[in-house]
Amino acid sequence: MLLPGPLRGEAGGASRLTVAAGGTLRTVLDELDGVWPRLGRRIRDERGELRRYVNVYVDGEDCRHAGGLDAPVGDGAEVQVLPSVAGG
């Protein structure tokens, strides 16, 4: 899993995390949440849904167009988390 600068502090400064779970994005995020709960709360809300200002890509494809949390994540897939940036 690739993390941008604003989220690295929640994962001990790491820019890349290895997650053993696969299958679906939900499974990957559940494992991530078990190891890095503060990071998990930045990605998903209290209902377990993706926060609307966070974009998650699985092998370059926006997960919202590939099944959301049920998007398949194969072995060796690259998951990238990008919080939206606002400003003007």
DAQUI-V354416 format. One line per field, one symbol per residue. ss: DSSP state (A for helix, B for strand, O for the rest). burial: # if it has 16 or more other C-alpha atoms within 10 Angstrom, else .. A space follows every 10 residues. Layout:
BEGIN
ss->???
burial->???
END
This chain:
BEGIN
ss->OBBOAAAAAA AOOOOBOOOO OOBBAAAAAA AAAAAOAAAA AAABOOOOOB OOOBBBBBOO BBAAAOOAAA OBBOOOOOBB BBBOOOOO
burial->###...##.# #.......#. ##.####### ###...#.## .###.....# #...####.. .##....##. ###.....## ###.....
END
